[in-house]
Amino acid sequence: MIFYKEKQIKKVILIGIDGAINDIVDYLLKEDLSKGFKRMNVKGYCRTVLPPLSPAAWTTIATGLSPTEHGVIDFIENIIVHGKHIRTVIHSSLDLRNKAIWDILSRYNMPSIVLNYPFTYPPYPIKGIMISGFPNPTNKLVAYPSFIENHYGTEYSEYKTDVDFPERGIHPSELPLLVEDMMRNIDLRTKLFLNLLKDFPDYKFACIVYTETDRLQHYIYGKKKFKKYLLDMYLTLDENIYRIVSSMKDNTAIFIVSDHDFEVCKKYFGLHNYLVKYSYIRKMTSNMATYS
């Protein structure tokens, strides 16, 4: 999904929504429940990457390259040497093989503000500001340059990079408080983003990514009894988009993008099992394999 607004471009804002569901956005627009999405001039549909996973898609959006070119395909990678598993690593900003848009702009001395973009941990030097997104082991505000953490740390002490899900799973009785916490974090992230834009007005490119939608949908999507929570989440998101869009001047181009949609999975094709079955790869353990 992509929305676009253009008027005499001098600055670019990218708003990312992890796992945005087109049907829900269309419902908000059709029922005149939207304040934010309806401010955009154009709406269209984009084909996602293969594999249609968040790490691959978000990195492709940032670089304009395919997953094989930028090197981030999944959340983790098993390092196997001569058939022996060495270690499992979680992808981070250190794994990016090519330049993201904020890196390219830095070459031309054009400042960027990057907030919560996936796989920007650890934050690294750019012309501008980078506040890490998922996966961030601290789950708190971690930034380059480091003075940003001190400058905003007190006011945003409750800020979270990602959702704290109980390892045992979620009981339905816990869902209302969890959703409230997620919506509160959406509000807090938007407030931080708007503060950054105000305090550092020389930026040429700025982006913010909301991951709460994806996290909630993994638990409740397709379950009609929880539909209210999903709608509440999107109404909160829409309100925050409105806050951003309505604060922009006419010379700002605004894009709203998503990495993938959501749907109920009725059948699952296990590529790993298929490759093992037909001897393309040799099975080592339940989650590791090597090419034959």
C-alpha positions as CSV (number, residue, x, y, z in Angstrom):
1,M,0.0,0.0,0.0
2,I,1.3,3.5,-0.8
3,F,-0.3,6.9,-0.3
4,Y,1.3,10.0,-1.8
5,K,0.9,13.8,-1.4
6,E,2.9,16.3,-3.4
7,K,3.1,20.1,-3.5
8,Q,6.4,21.9,-4.6
9,I,8.8,19.4,-3.0
10,K,11.5,20.7,-0.7
11,K,11.2,18.0,2.0
12,V,10.1,14.4,2.0
13,I,8.3,12.6,4.9
14,L,8.0,8.8,4.8
15,I,5.5,7.2,7.2
16,G,5.7,3.5,7.5
17,I,3.0,1.1,8.8
18,D,4.1,-2.4,9.5
19,G,1.6,-4.9,8.1
20,A,-1.0,-2.3,7.1
21,I,-4.3,-4.0,6.1
22,N,-5.8,-2.4,3.0
23,D,-9.3,-3.6,3.8
24,I,-9.3,-1.7,7.1
25,V,-7.9,1.5,5.6
26,D,-10.5,1.3,2.8
27,Y,-13.2,0.8,5.5
28,L,-12.1,3.9,7.4
29,L,-12.2,5.9,4.1
30,K,-15.5,4.5,3.0
31,E,-17.2,5.1,6.3
32,D,-15.7,8.6,6.6
33,L,-13.9,7.6,9.8
34,S,-10.5,8.7,8.6
35,K,-8.8,12.1,9.3
36,G,-5.2,11.2,8.3
37,F,-5.4,8.8,5.3
38,K,-8.1,10.9,3.6
39,R,-5.6,13.9,3.6
40,M,-3.5,12.1,1.0
41,N,-4.1,12.7,-2.7
42,V,-3.3,9.3,-4.2
43,K,-3.7,5.7,-3.1
44,G,-2.2,2.7,-4.9
45,Y,-1.0,-0.8,-4.4
46,C,2.5,-2.1,-4.7
47,R,3.9,-5.6,-5.0
48,T,6.0,-6.6,-2.1
49,V,9.3,-8.4,-2.2
50,L,10.1,-12.1,-2.2
51,P,10.2,-13.4,0.4
52,P,7.4,-11.1,1.7
53,L,9.0,-10.7,5.1
54,S,9.4,-7.4,7.0
55,P,13.3,-7.4,7.1
56,A,13.5,-7.9,3.3
57,A,10.7,-5.4,2.5
58,W,11.7,-2.6,4.8
59,T,15.3,-2.7,3.7
60,T,14.2,-2.7,0.0
61,I,12.1,0.4,0.7
62,A,15.1,2.1,2.3
63,T,17.6,1.2,-0.4
64,G,15.5,0.6,-3.6
65,L,17.3,-2.7,-4.0
66,S,16.2,-6.4,-4.0
67,P,16.8,-8.6,-1.0
68,T,19.6,-10.4,-2.8
69,E,21.3,-7.0,-3.4
70,H,21.0,-5.4,0.0
71,G,21.6,-8.7,1.9
72,V,18.8,-8.7,4.5
73,I,16.3,-11.5,3.8
74,D,15.0,-12.7,7.1
75,F,15.2,-11.8,10.8
76,I,18.0,-14.2,11.6
77,E,20.7,-16.0,9.7
78,N,22.4,-19.3,10.5
79,I,26.1,-19.2,9.9
80,I,27.2,-22.6,8.7
81,V,30.7,-23.4,7.7
82,H,31.6,-26.8,6.1
83,G,28.4,-28.3,7.3
84,K,28.9,-27.1,10.9
85,H,26.6,-24.5,12.6
86,I,28.8,-21.7,13.9
87,R,26.2,-19.4,15.3
88,T,22.8,-17.8,14.7
89,V,22.8,-14.0,14.3
90,I,20.0,-11.4,14.3
91,H,20.2,-9.0,11.4
92,S,21.1,-5.4,12.3
93,S,22.3,-2.3,10.6
94,L,25.7,-3.9,10.4
95,D,24.4,-6.4,7.8
96,L,23.3,-3.8,5.2
97,R,25.4,-4.3,2.1
98,N,24.4,-1.1,0.3
99,K,23.4,2.5,1.1
100,A,20.0,3.5,2.3
101,I,18.4,6.8,1.3
102,W,19.7,8.6,4.4
103,D,23.2,7.4,3.6
104,I,23.0,8.7,0.1
105,L,21.6,12.1,1.3
106,S,24.4,12.3,3.8
107,R,27.0,12.2,1.0
108,Y,25.4,15.4,-0.3
109,N,25.2,17.0,3.1
110,M,21.5,16.7,3.3
111,P,20.2,16.0,6.9
112,S,17.8,13.1,7.6
113,I,15.7,12.2,10.7
114,V,15.2,8.4,11.0
115,L,12.9,7.2,13.7
116,N,12.1,3.6,14.5
117,Y,13.1,2.3,11.0
118,P,13.5,-1.5,11.3
119,F,17.1,-2.8,11.4
120,T,18.7,0.5,12.3
121,Y,20.2,-0.8,15.5
122,P,22.9,0.0,16.3
123,P,22.4,3.5,15.1
124,Y,25.4,4.8,13.0
125,P,26.7,8.1,11.9
126,I,24.6,9.9,9.3
127,K,24.1,13.6,8.5
128,G,21.2,14.1,10.9
129,I,19.6,11.9,13.5
130,M,18.9,8.1,13.7
131,I,16.9,6.6,16.5
132,S,17.0,2.8,16.4
133,G,14.1,0.6,15.4
134,F,13.5,-3.1,15.8
135,P,15.4,-5.2,16.8
136,N,16.7,-3.1,19.6
137,P,17.8,-5.2,22.6
138,T,17.3,-2.3,25.0
139,N,13.8,-1.5,23.7
140,K,14.5,2.1,24.6
141,L,15.5,5.3,22.9
142,V,19.0,4.6,21.4
143,A,20.3,7.3,19.0
144,Y,23.0,8.8,16.9
145,P,24.3,11.3,17.8
146,S,24.3,10.2,21.5
147,F,23.3,13.6,22.9
148,I,19.8,12.9,21.5
149,E,19.3,10.3,24.2
150,N,20.2,12.7,26.9
151,H,18.2,15.6,25.4
152,Y,14.9,13.6,25.0
153,G,15.6,10.8,27.5
154,T,13.6,12.2,30.5
155,E,10.6,13.3,28.5
156,Y,10.4,10.0,26.6
157,S,11.5,7.6,29.4
158,E,8.5,5.4,28.7
159,Y,9.2,5.2,25.0
160,K,9.5,1.7,23.6
161,T,10.9,0.5,20.3
162,D,8.7,-2.6,20.2
163,V,5.9,-4.3,22.1
164,D,6.6,-6.3,25.3
165,F,4.7,-9.5,24.7
166,P,4.6,-12.1,27.5
167,E,6.7,-15.2,26.5
168,R,3.8,-17.4,27.6
169,G,1.5,-15.6,25.2
170,I,-1.5,-13.3,25.7
171,H,-4.6,-14.2,27.6
172,P,-7.8,-12.5,26.2
173,S,-8.3,-10.7,29.5
174,E,-4.9,-9.0,29.0
175,L,-5.6,-7.7,25.6
176,P,-7.3,-4.4,26.5
177,L,-4.4,-3.2,28.6
178,L,-1.9,-4.4,26.0
179,V,-3.7,-2.5,23.2
180,E,-3.9,0.6,25.3
181,D,-0.1,0.4,25.9
182,M,0.5,0.0,22.2
183,M,-1.7,3.0,21.3
184,R,0.0,5.0,24.0
185,N,3.4,4.2,22.4
186,I,2.1,5.2,19.0
187,D,1.1,8.6,20.4
188,L,4.5,8.9,22.1
189,R,6.4,8.1,19.0
190,T,4.5,10.6,17.0
191,K,5.1,13.3,19.6
192,L,8.8,12.5,19.5
193,F,8.8,12.7,15.7
194,L,7.1,16.0,15.6
195,N,9.5,17.4,18.3
196,L,12.5,16.2,16.2
197,L,11.1,17.9,13.1
198,K,10.5,21.1,15.0
199,D,13.9,21.1,16.8
200,F,15.9,20.2,13.7
201,P,14.1,22.0,10.9
202,D,17.0,21.7,8.4
203,Y,16.1,18.1,7.5
204,K,15.4,17.1,3.9
205,F,14.2,13.6,4.5
206,A,12.4,12.2,7.6
207,C,10.8,8.9,8.3
208,I,8.9,7.2,11.1
209,V,7.7,3.6,11.2
210,Y,4.9,2.2,13.3
211,T,5.2,-1.5,14.1
212,E,2.4,-1.9,16.6
213,T,-0.1,-2.9,13.9
214,D,1.9,-5.9,12.8
215,R,2.5,-7.1,16.3
216,L,-1.2,-7.0,17.3
217,Q,-2.3,-8.6,14.0
218,H,-0.1,-11.6,14.5
219,Y,-2.2,-12.4,17.6
220,I,-5.7,-11.4,16.7
221,Y,-6.1,-11.1,12.9
222,G,-9.0,-13.2,11.6
223,K,-10.6,-13.5,15.0
224,K,-13.9,-11.6,14.8
225,K,-14.3,-11.3,18.5
226,F,-11.2,-9.1,18.7
227,K,-12.1,-6.9,15.7
228,K,-12.8,-3.9,17.9
229,Y,-9.2,-3.8,19.1
230,L,-7.9,-3.8,15.6
231,L,-10.2,-1.0,14.6
232,D,-9.2,1.0,17.7
233,M,-5.6,0.6,16.7
234,Y,-6.1,1.9,13.2
235,L,-8.2,4.8,14.4
236,T,-5.4,5.8,16.7
237,L,-2.9,5.3,13.9
238,D,-5.0,7.4,11.6
239,E,-5.2,10.2,14.2
240,N,-1.4,10.2,14.5
241,I,-1.0,10.3,10.7
242,Y,-3.3,13.3,10.7
243,R,-1.2,15.0,13.3
244,I,1.9,14.6,11.1
245,V,0.3,15.5,7.8
246,S,-1.6,18.5,9.1
247,S,1.6,19.9,10.6
248,M,3.5,19.9,7.3
249,K,3.9,22.8,4.9
250,D,2.8,22.7,1.3
251,N,6.4,22.1,0.1
252,T,6.6,18.7,1.7
253,A,6.0,15.4,-0.1
254,I,4.4,12.8,2.1
255,F,4.5,9.0,1.5
256,I,2.7,6.4,3.6
257,V,4.0,2.9,2.8
258,S,3.7,-0.6,4.2
259,D,5.9,-3.7,3.9
260,H,3.1,-6.2,3.4
261,D,-0.6,-6.8,3.9
262,F,-2.2,-9.4,6.2
263,E,-4.5,-12.4,5.5
264,V,-5.5,-15.6,7.2
265,C,-3.1,-18.5,6.3
266,K,-5.1,-21.5,5.2
267,K,-2.3,-23.5,3.7
268,Y,1.4,-23.4,4.4
269,F,4.2,-24.4,2.0
270,G,7.3,-25.4,3.9
271,L,10.1,-24.6,1.4
272,H,12.8,-26.0,3.8
273,N,10.9,-29.3,4.1
274,Y,10.4,-29.5,0.3
275,L,14.1,-28.9,-0.4
276,V,15.1,-31.6,2.1
277,K,12.5,-34.1,0.7
278,Y,13.9,-33.8,-2.8
279,S,17.5,-33.8,-1.7
280,Y,18.3,-30.2,-2.7
281,I,19.6,-29.6,0.8
282,R,20.7,-31.9,3.6
283,K,18.8,-31.7,6.9
284,M,21.1,-31.2,9.9
285,T,18.7,-30.2,12.7
286,S,15.1,-29.0,13.0
287,N,16.2,-25.5,12.0
288,M,19.5,-25.8,10.2
289,A,20.4,-27.1,6.8
290,T,23.3,-27.1,4.3
291,Y,23.4,-27.3,0.6
292,S,24.3,-30.8,-0.8
